Amino acid sequence: MNDKPHISVLYNEVIDLFAPVEMTRFIDATLGAAGHSLGILEGHPELKEFVGVDQDDVALEIAKEKLAPFKNKLQLIKGNFRDLEKLAPSEKYDGILVDLGVSSMHFDEGARGFSFRFDAPLDMRMDQSQPLTAKEVVNSYSEGDLGRIFRDFGEEKYWRRAAKEIVKRRAEKEIETTFELREVLDPIWPAYVKRKATAPVTKVFQALRIEVNGELEAIRAFLPQALSLLNPKGRLAVISFHSLEDRLVKRFFQEAASDKVSTSGRGGVFLDKEPHVKLVTRGACKPTEEEISQNPRSRSARLRVAEKL
């Protein structure tokens, strides 16, 4: 495991937005390295039950050590936040936090295959026990399905080219590593794209990670469950890192705060005309320039908080 310290994104904002809430029970649904969790526990001595959920065994071990001073009120559970209602030990909670970003410990651990900065097997699994890997997606999905993933999950402009080039090259030899995939895709981007600060392959890797881990489906499943688990005046805080995630959260919160019946079909989860939440954050909280300078990965982070009525 990489020894770089984990930096919790929007830490002060999260702590401040939960500060006014008297909390007996709390869930951190994506525990990670437990930076936010430690701050919540330190700031709320009234807590009697603190639940930390993560699908990564390494994260749970790190959290167990970091949160050891609070072990008497701590419950660590392995699982995916999409199954929150099944995982939660109690019926109701006063605060729920979910951080949808990939932890820096995953990006910096080259062997996990999340980053194209390291030559590693194409893995990208958050939960190492699940069968689907990025290697399987790259080498077995049809050209049409690959293109759909790159377009919908990566918002990649050259999605057709990417899918076509992968199918062409894998017919000659299976694509097995992050560096091999990066090399395969290098010819598809024009020179001006390669000159940009962000590496052009970034969106393809994002798309593969989302597909492997079912990230958007997990968010859709999680949000109504989290709201149902909250007590009145309880708060739900969501940190997202790209526009696909943030749009889902924004839409859900807006519908939950509206007194109008949703007509959005699949996205509409409220069937009455009574608002279920009030928006604590108008728009999304963004990192300060100081935080971005200290942790460049925080640049795209967005925090939205709603309070149950």
C-alpha positions as CSV (number, residue, x, y, z in Angstrom):
1,M,0.0,0.0,0.0
2,N,1.2,3.5,-0.9
3,D,2.5,5.5,2.1
4,K,1.2,8.9,0.9
5,P,-1.1,10.5,3.4
6,H,-4.8,10.5,2.4
7,I,-6.3,14.0,2.1
8,S,-10.1,14.1,2.8
9,V,-11.7,16.3,0.2
10,L,-13.9,19.2,1.3
11,Y,-13.1,18.2,4.9
12,N,-13.9,21.5,6.6
13,E,-17.1,21.9,4.6
14,V,-18.3,18.5,5.6
15,I,-17.6,19.0,9.2
16,D,-19.2,22.4,9.3
17,L,-22.4,21.3,7.5
18,F,-22.9,18.5,10.1
19,A,-21.9,20.6,13.1
20,P,-25.4,22.0,13.8
21,V,-27.0,18.5,13.9
22,E,-27.4,16.7,17.2
23,M,-26.5,13.2,16.2
24,T,-27.0,9.9,17.9
25,R,-26.3,7.6,14.9
26,F,-24.2,8.3,11.8
27,I,-23.2,6.4,8.7
28,D,-20.2,7.0,6.6
29,A,-21.2,4.9,3.6
30,T,-17.8,5.1,1.8
31,L,-15.4,4.9,4.6
32,G,-12.2,5.1,2.7
33,A,-9.2,6.2,4.8
34,A,-11.7,7.5,7.4
35,G,-10.6,11.2,7.4
36,H,-14.1,12.6,7.4
37,S,-15.2,9.9,9.9
38,L,-12.6,10.9,12.4
39,G,-13.6,14.5,12.2
40,I,-17.3,13.6,12.7
41,L,-16.5,11.4,15.7
42,E,-14.3,14.1,17.3
43,G,-16.9,16.8,16.8
44,H,-19.9,14.8,18.0
45,P,-19.3,13.2,21.4
46,E,-23.0,12.6,21.6
47,L,-22.8,9.9,19.0
48,K,-23.7,6.4,20.3
49,E,-23.4,4.5,17.0
50,F,-21.1,5.2,14.1
51,V,-21.3,2.9,11.1
52,G,-18.5,2.8,8.5
53,V,-19.2,1.0,5.3
54,D,-16.6,0.1,2.6
55,Q,-16.2,-2.7,0.0
56,D,-12.4,-2.6,0.3
57,D,-10.8,-4.8,2.9
58,V,-7.7,-2.5,3.0
59,A,-9.8,0.6,3.7
60,L,-11.6,-1.2,6.5
61,E,-8.3,-2.1,8.1
62,I,-7.0,1.4,7.8
63,A,-10.2,2.8,9.3
64,K,-10.1,0.3,12.2
65,E,-6.7,1.6,13.2
66,K,-7.4,5.3,12.7
67,L,-10.7,5.2,14.6
68,A,-9.6,2.9,17.4
69,P,-10.2,5.5,20.1
70,F,-13.9,5.3,19.3
71,K,-14.1,1.5,19.0
72,N,-16.9,1.3,21.6
73,K,-19.3,3.1,19.3
74,L,-17.8,2.0,16.0
75,Q,-19.2,-0.6,13.6
76,L,-17.2,-1.4,10.5
77,I,-19.1,-3.3,7.7
78,K,-17.9,-4.6,4.4
79,G,-20.3,-3.9,1.6
80,N,-21.4,-1.5,-1.1
81,F,-23.3,1.6,-0.3
82,R,-25.9,0.6,-2.9
83,D,-27.1,-2.0,-0.2
84,L,-27.3,0.6,2.6
85,E,-30.7,-0.5,4.0
86,K,-29.6,-4.1,4.3
87,L,-26.2,-3.1,5.8
88,A,-27.4,-0.5,8.4
89,P,-27.7,-2.0,11.9
90,S,-30.4,0.4,13.0
91,E,-33.6,1.7,11.5
92,K,-32.9,5.5,11.5
93,Y,-29.8,7.8,11.5
94,D,-29.2,11.5,12.0
95,G,-26.4,11.9,9.4
96,I,-25.2,10.0,6.4
97,L,-22.2,10.8,4.3
98,V,-21.1,9.3,1.0
99,D,-17.9,10.3,-0.9
100,L,-18.3,9.0,-4.5
101,G,-14.7,9.6,-5.5
102,V,-12.0,6.9,-5.9
103,S,-9.7,7.1,-3.0
104,S,-6.2,8.4,-3.6
105,M,-4.9,5.2,-2.1
106,H,-6.4,3.4,-5.0
107,F,-5.0,5.7,-7.6
108,D,-1.6,5.6,-6.0
109,E,-1.6,1.8,-5.6
110,G,-0.4,0.9,-9.1
111,A,-1.2,-2.8,-8.9
112,R,-5.0,-2.0,-8.7
113,G,-5.0,-0.7,-12.3
114,F,-7.0,2.5,-11.6
115,S,-4.4,4.8,-13.0
116,F,-2.6,5.0,-16.4
117,R,0.4,6.4,-14.5
118,F,1.5,2.9,-13.5
119,D,2.0,-0.2,-15.6
120,A,-0.4,-2.7,-14.0
121,P,-3.0,-5.3,-14.9
122,L,-6.3,-3.9,-16.1
123,D,-8.3,-4.5,-12.9
124,M,-10.1,-1.4,-11.5
125,R,-12.2,-3.4,-9.0
126,M,-13.1,-1.6,-5.8
127,D,-14.2,-5.0,-4.4
128,Q,-11.5,-7.5,-5.2
129,S,-13.9,-10.4,-4.7
130,Q,-16.1,-9.4,-7.6
131,P,-15.5,-11.2,-11.0
132,L,-15.7,-8.4,-13.5
133,T,-12.4,-6.6,-14.3
134,A,-11.5,-3.9,-16.7
135,K,-9.5,-6.5,-18.7
136,E,-12.6,-8.5,-19.3
137,V,-14.5,-5.4,-20.4
138,V,-11.8,-4.3,-22.8
139,N,-11.3,-7.8,-24.3
140,S,-14.8,-9.2,-24.4
141,Y,-17.3,-6.4,-24.8
142,S,-18.6,-5.7,-28.4
143,E,-17.5,-2.6,-30.2
144,G,-21.0,-1.2,-29.7
145,D,-21.0,-1.8,-26.0
146,L,-17.5,-0.3,-25.6
147,G,-18.5,2.8,-27.5
148,R,-21.6,3.2,-25.4
149,I,-19.5,3.0,-22.2
150,F,-16.9,5.6,-23.4
151,R,-19.7,7.9,-24.6
152,D,-22.1,7.6,-21.7
153,F,-19.7,7.1,-18.8
154,G,-16.6,9.0,-20.0
155,E,-18.3,11.6,-22.2
156,E,-15.5,10.9,-24.6
157,K,-15.7,12.8,-27.8
158,Y,-13.8,10.2,-29.8
159,W,-15.7,7.2,-28.4
160,R,-16.3,5.5,-31.8
161,R,-12.6,5.7,-32.6
162,A,-11.6,4.3,-29.2
163,A,-14.0,1.3,-29.4
164,K,-12.9,0.5,-33.0
165,E,-9.2,0.7,-32.2
166,I,-9.5,-1.6,-29.2
167,V,-11.5,-4.2,-31.1
168,K,-8.9,-4.0,-33.9
169,R,-5.9,-4.4,-31.6
170,R,-7.3,-7.1,-29.4
171,A,-7.9,-9.3,-32.4
172,E,-4.1,-9.4,-32.7
173,K,-3.3,-9.7,-29.0
174,E,-5.2,-9.5,-25.8
175,I,-4.9,-6.1,-24.0
176,E,-3.8,-6.9,-20.5
177,T,-2.2,-3.8,-18.8
178,T,-2.9,-0.1,-18.3
179,F,0.2,0.8,-20.4
180,E,-0.9,-1.4,-23.2
181,L,-4.4,0.2,-23.3
182,R,-2.8,3.7,-23.2
183,E,-0.6,2.7,-26.1
184,V,-3.4,1.2,-28.1
185,L,-5.5,4.4,-27.8
186,D,-2.7,6.9,-28.4
187,P,-3.3,7.2,-32.2
188,I,-7.0,8.1,-32.0
189,W,-6.5,11.6,-30.5
190,P,-5.6,14.6,-32.6
191,A,-2.4,16.5,-31.7
192,Y,-4.2,19.4,-30.1
193,V,-6.0,17.0,-27.7
194,K,-2.7,15.5,-26.6
195,R,-1.3,19.0,-25.9
196,K,-4.0,19.6,-23.2
197,A,-3.1,19.4,-19.5
198,T,-5.4,16.5,-18.9
199,A,-4.2,13.2,-20.5
200,P,-6.6,12.3,-23.3
201,V,-7.0,8.7,-22.0
202,T,-8.4,9.9,-18.7
203,K,-12.1,9.7,-19.8
204,V,-11.7,6.2,-21.1
205,F,-10.2,5.0,-17.8
206,Q,-13.0,6.8,-15.9
207,A,-15.6,5.0,-18.1
208,L,-14.1,1.6,-17.6
209,R,-13.9,2.1,-13.8
210,I,-17.6,3.2,-13.7
211,E,-18.6,0.1,-15.8
212,V,-16.6,-2.3,-13.7
213,N,-17.9,-1.1,-10.4
214,G,-21.5,-0.2,-11.5
215,E,-21.0,3.2,-10.0
216,L,-23.9,5.1,-11.4
217,E,-26.4,2.3,-10.7
218,A,-25.1,2.3,-7.2
219,I,-25.8,6.0,-6.7
220,R,-29.3,5.6,-8.1
221,A,-30.0,2.8,-5.6
222,F,-28.3,4.5,-2.7
223,L,-30.0,8.0,-2.7
224,P,-33.6,6.9,-1.9
225,Q,-32.4,4.4,0.6
226,A,-30.3,7.0,2.4
227,L,-33.2,9.4,2.6
228,S,-35.5,6.7,4.0
229,L,-33.0,5.9,6.7
230,L,-32.7,9.5,8.0
231,N,-34.6,10.9,10.9
232,P,-36.4,14.2,10.5
233,K,-33.8,17.0,10.6
234,G,-31.1,14.4,9.7
235,R,-28.7,15.4,6.9
236,L,-27.4,13.6,3.8
237,A,-24.1,14.8,2.4
238,V,-22.9,13.6,-1.0
239,I,-19.5,14.4,-2.5
240,S,-19.2,13.8,-6.3
241,F,-16.2,14.1,-8.6
242,H,-17.6,14.3,-12.1
243,S,-20.6,15.7,-13.9
244,L,-22.4,12.4,-14.3
245,E,-22.5,11.8,-10.6
246,D,-23.3,15.4,-9.7
247,R,-26.2,15.5,-12.1
248,L,-27.7,12.4,-10.5
249,V,-27.4,13.9,-7.0
250,K,-28.6,17.4,-8.0
251,R,-31.6,16.0,-9.8
252,F,-32.5,13.7,-6.8
253,F,-32.2,16.5,-4.3
254,Q,-34.2,18.9,-6.4
255,E,-37.0,16.4,-6.9
256,A,-37.0,15.5,-3.2
257,A,-37.2,19.2,-2.3
258,S,-40.0,19.9,-4.8
259,D,-43.7,20.1,-4.2
260,K,-44.4,19.0,-7.8
261,V,-45.0,15.4,-9.0
262,S,-41.9,14.2,-11.0
263,T,-42.5,13.5,-14.6
264,S,-39.0,12.2,-15.3
265,G,-39.9,8.6,-15.5
266,R,-37.1,6.4,-14.2
267,G,-35.6,9.3,-12.3
268,G,-38.7,10.2,-10.4
269,V,-38.9,8.5,-7.0
270,F,-41.4,10.7,-5.2
271,L,-45.1,10.1,-6.0
272,D,-46.7,12.8,-3.8
273,K,-46.6,16.5,-3.9
274,E,-45.0,17.1,-0.5
275,P,-41.3,18.0,-0.4
276,H,-39.2,15.5,1.5
277,V,-36.1,17.6,2.1
278,K,-34.8,21.1,2.3
279,L,-31.6,22.0,0.5
280,V,-28.9,23.0,2.9
281,T,-26.5,23.9,0.2
282,R,-27.8,26.1,-2.6
283,G,-25.9,24.7,-5.5
284,A,-22.8,22.7,-4.7
285,C,-19.9,23.6,-2.4
286,K,-16.6,23.6,-4.2
287,P,-13.0,23.4,-2.9
288,T,-11.2,26.6,-2.2
289,E,-8.1,27.6,-4.2
290,E,-6.0,26.8,-1.1
291,E,-7.4,23.2,-1.0
292,I,-6.8,22.7,-4.7
293,S,-3.2,23.9,-4.4
294,Q,-2.7,21.4,-1.6
295,N,-4.6,18.6,-3.2
296,P,-5.1,19.0,-7.0
297,R,-7.4,16.0,-7.1
298,S,-10.0,18.0,-5.2
299,R,-10.5,20.4,-8.1
300,S,-13.6,18.6,-9.5
301,A,-15.2,17.8,-6.1
302,R,-18.7,19.0,-5.4
303,L,-20.6,18.7,-2.1
304,R,-24.4,18.8,-1.8
305,V,-26.3,18.5,1.4
306,A,-30.0,18.0,2.1
307,E,-31.9,17.9,5.4
308,K,-34.9,15.6,5.8
309,L,-38.2,17.3,6.7
